[in-house]
Amino acid sequence: MGADAAPPAEIVIVACSALLKEINALKKLNHWSHVSVDAITAELHNRPDLITDAVSESIDRAKARGAEVFVAYGDCGTGGMLDRLLAEEDVDRIPGAHCYQFFAGDESFNAMHEDELGTFYLTDFLARHFDRLVIRGLGLDKKPALKPMFFGHYKKLVYLAQTEDCELQQAAQAAAEELGLSYEYRFTGIGDMATSIVRFVDAAHR
C-alpha cells in the first residue's frame, strides 16, 4: 500500500459460530486486520426461526459502524426468510442451503445427497460439539426414546472434515454408532466458503 493510499474499509462477517474457527484461519492467512467476525451461536440451528432476527441485529450493528457486511450462513432452515432479509439490506451471503453444501462444494454435495437421501452430516464443529448440540440440544440425554423420531429416517452419517484430525474422526465415528448409522469420512477442507469470502473481501477493497 502506498503512503497516500486509503486503508481498506472495515468489513464485518456475520457468521454462525460453527464457522468461526475457519473464518479466523482465513483472516490470519490473508492478514485481514480490517475484517472482524460477529458470531451468532450455532445453537440457533435447533431454532432456525430465530436465525433471521439474530442476523438482522448483527447487520444493524455493523452498518451503524459504517462497515461493509457479508453473511456467512446458508439458508439454514429459515425457509427463504434469511434471503428476503438480505435482499432488503443489500447484503451478500455464501451461496448454498447450509454449511455442508459450501464445505463439500455444490457438485460433490449434490452427488452425495442424490446417492443417499437419508444422510446425517457432521462438520469439524459438529463432531467436536455433538453431545452439546445434538444429544443435549435435542433433549435426547433426558429422553433417549425420542431418538428414532429424530433419526429413524437416516441411514448414514457422513463426516465432512475441514481438518485431518484423528480425535475428531473418532468422535464422528462414535456419533454414528450412537445414532445407529453407517459411517463415512470425507475430507473437504473449507471448500467454497473460502472462495466466497475472499471474493467479497477483495471486491470491497477495490
C-alpha positions as CSV (number, residue, x, y, z in Angstrom):
1,M,0.0,0.0,0.0
2,G,1.4,3.4,-1.0
3,A,1.9,6.2,1.6
4,D,-1.2,8.0,0.3
5,A,-3.4,5.0,-0.2
6,A,-6.5,4.9,2.0
7,P,-6.8,2.0,4.4
8,P,-9.3,-0.8,3.5
9,A,-12.8,-0.3,4.7
10,E,-13.9,-2.2,7.7
11,I,-15.6,-5.5,6.9
12,V,-17.8,-7.4,9.3
13,I,-18.6,-11.0,8.6
14,V,-21.8,-12.1,10.3
15,A,-21.3,-15.8,10.9
16,C,-22.7,-18.8,12.6
17,S,-20.2,-19.7,15.4
18,A,-19.9,-23.1,13.8
19,L,-17.7,-21.4,11.1
20,L,-15.7,-19.1,13.4
21,K,-12.6,-21.2,13.5
22,E,-12.4,-21.5,9.8
23,I,-13.1,-17.8,9.2
24,N,-10.4,-16.8,11.7
25,A,-7.9,-19.1,9.9
26,L,-8.7,-17.3,6.7
27,K,-8.2,-13.9,8.4
28,K,-4.8,-15.0,9.7
29,L,-3.7,-16.5,6.4
30,N,-4.7,-13.3,4.4
31,H,-3.6,-10.8,7.1
32,W,-7.0,-9.2,7.2
33,S,-6.7,-6.8,10.1
34,H,-9.7,-4.8,8.8
35,V,-12.0,-7.9,8.9
36,S,-13.9,-8.8,12.1
37,V,-16.5,-11.5,12.8
38,D,-19.8,-11.1,14.6
39,A,-20.6,-14.7,15.6
40,I,-24.1,-16.0,16.3
41,T,-24.4,-19.1,18.4
42,A,-24.7,-22.3,16.5
43,E,-27.4,-23.5,18.9
44,L,-29.9,-21.5,16.8
45,H,-29.8,-24.3,14.3
46,N,-32.2,-26.1,16.7
47,R,-34.4,-22.9,16.4
48,P,-34.0,-21.8,12.8
49,D,-36.9,-19.4,13.2
50,L,-34.6,-17.2,15.3
51,I,-31.7,-17.0,12.9
52,T,-33.1,-14.2,10.6
53,D,-33.7,-11.9,13.5
54,A,-30.3,-12.6,15.0
55,V,-28.6,-11.9,11.7
56,S,-30.7,-8.7,11.2
57,E,-29.4,-7.4,14.6
58,S,-25.8,-8.1,13.7
59,I,-26.2,-6.3,10.3
60,D,-27.7,-3.3,12.1
61,R,-24.7,-3.2,14.4
62,A,-22.2,-3.4,11.6
63,K,-23.9,-0.8,9.4
64,A,-24.1,1.6,12.4
65,R,-20.3,1.5,12.4
66,G,-20.2,2.1,8.7
67,A,-18.8,-1.3,7.9
68,E,-19.3,-3.4,4.8
69,V,-21.2,-6.6,5.7
70,F,-21.0,-10.2,4.5
71,V,-23.1,-13.1,5.9
72,A,-21.6,-16.5,6.4
73,Y,-24.7,-18.5,6.6
74,G,-26.6,-20.8,4.3
75,D,-30.4,-20.7,4.3
76,C,-30.1,-23.0,7.4
77,G,-33.7,-23.9,7.6
78,T,-35.1,-20.3,7.5
79,G,-37.3,-21.2,4.6
80,G,-36.1,-18.2,2.5
81,M,-36.6,-15.7,5.3
82,L,-32.9,-15.0,5.6
83,D,-32.6,-14.3,1.8
84,R,-35.5,-11.9,1.9
85,L,-33.8,-10.0,4.7
86,L,-30.5,-9.9,2.9
87,A,-32.2,-8.6,-0.3
88,E,-33.8,-5.8,1.7
89,E,-30.5,-5.0,3.3
90,D,-28.5,-5.4,0.1
91,V,-26.1,-7.8,1.8
92,D,-24.5,-10.8,0.2
93,R,-24.0,-14.3,1.7
94,I,-22.3,-17.5,0.9
95,P,-24.3,-19.4,-1.7
96,G,-25.9,-22.7,-0.6
97,A,-28.5,-24.1,1.6
98,H,-26.2,-24.9,4.5
99,C,-22.5,-25.3,5.5
100,Y,-22.4,-28.9,4.3
101,Q,-23.0,-27.7,0.8
102,F,-20.4,-25.0,0.7
103,F,-17.8,-27.1,2.5
104,A,-18.2,-30.0,0.2
105,G,-18.9,-27.9,-2.9
106,D,-22.1,-27.9,-4.9
107,E,-21.3,-30.7,-7.3
108,S,-19.9,-33.1,-4.6
109,F,-22.7,-32.4,-2.2
110,N,-25.5,-32.8,-4.7
111,A,-23.9,-36.2,-5.8
112,M,-23.8,-37.3,-2.1
113,H,-27.3,-36.2,-1.5
114,E,-28.7,-38.0,-4.5
115,D,-26.7,-41.1,-3.7
116,E,-28.3,-41.4,-0.2
117,L,-31.1,-39.1,0.8
118,G,-31.1,-40.4,4.4
119,T,-27.7,-38.9,5.3
120,F,-26.9,-37.0,8.5
121,Y,-23.8,-34.7,8.1
122,L,-21.2,-33.6,10.6
123,T,-18.5,-31.0,10.2
124,D,-15.5,-30.5,12.5
125,F,-17.5,-28.2,14.7
126,L,-20.4,-30.6,15.0
127,A,-18.1,-33.5,15.6
128,R,-16.5,-31.6,18.4
129,H,-19.8,-30.5,19.9
130,F,-22.0,-33.4,19.0
131,D,-23.1,-34.1,22.6
132,R,-24.0,-30.5,23.4
133,L,-25.7,-29.5,20.1
134,V,-27.3,-32.8,19.1
135,I,-27.8,-35.1,22.1
136,R,-28.4,-32.5,24.7
137,G,-29.7,-29.9,22.2
138,L,-32.5,-32.2,21.2
139,G,-33.1,-33.4,24.7
140,L,-32.0,-37.0,23.9
141,D,-29.9,-37.2,27.1
142,K,-33.2,-37.0,29.1
143,K,-35.5,-38.7,26.6
144,P,-33.4,-41.2,24.6
145,A,-36.7,-42.9,23.4
146,L,-37.1,-39.9,21.1
147,K,-34.0,-40.9,19.1
148,P,-36.0,-42.9,16.5
149,M,-38.3,-39.9,16.0
150,F,-35.3,-37.6,15.1
151,F,-33.0,-40.1,13.4
152,G,-35.2,-43.1,12.3
153,H,-35.2,-41.9,8.7
154,Y,-31.4,-41.6,8.5
155,K,-29.2,-44.4,7.2
156,K,-25.7,-42.9,7.1
157,L,-23.6,-40.4,8.9
158,V,-21.0,-38.6,6.7
159,Y,-18.3,-36.6,8.4
160,L,-17.3,-33.7,6.1
161,A,-13.9,-32.8,7.7
162,Q,-12.2,-29.4,7.5
163,T,-9.1,-30.8,9.1
164,E,-7.3,-34.1,9.3
165,D,-7.8,-34.7,13.0
166,C,-7.8,-38.3,14.3
167,E,-9.6,-37.3,17.5
168,L,-12.4,-35.7,15.6
169,Q,-12.6,-38.7,13.3
170,Q,-13.0,-40.9,16.3
171,A,-15.7,-38.6,17.7
172,A,-17.6,-38.6,14.4
173,Q,-17.5,-42.4,14.2
174,A,-18.7,-42.6,17.8
175,A,-21.6,-40.3,16.9
176,A,-22.5,-42.6,14.1
177,E,-22.5,-45.6,16.4
178,E,-24.6,-43.8,19.0
179,L,-27.2,-43.0,16.3
180,G,-27.1,-46.4,14.8
181,L,-25.9,-45.2,11.4
182,S,-23.2,-46.4,9.0
183,Y,-20.2,-44.1,8.9
184,E,-18.3,-42.4,6.0
185,Y,-15.4,-39.9,6.2
186,R,-14.7,-37.3,3.6
187,F,-12.0,-34.6,3.8
188,T,-13.3,-31.4,2.2
189,G,-11.3,-28.5,3.7
190,I,-13.3,-25.3,3.8
191,G,-14.3,-25.6,0.2
192,D,-16.4,-22.9,-1.4
193,M,-16.6,-20.9,1.8
194,A,-13.1,-19.6,1.3
195,T,-13.7,-18.7,-2.3
196,S,-16.9,-16.7,-1.4
197,I,-15.3,-14.8,1.5
198,V,-12.1,-14.0,-0.3
199,R,-14.0,-12.7,-3.4
200,F,-16.1,-10.4,-1.2
201,V,-13.2,-9.0,0.8
202,D,-11.2,-8.4,-2.4
203,A,-14.2,-6.7,-4.1
204,A,-14.8,-4.5,-1.1
205,H,-11.1,-3.3,-1.2
206,R,-11.3,-2.1,-4.8
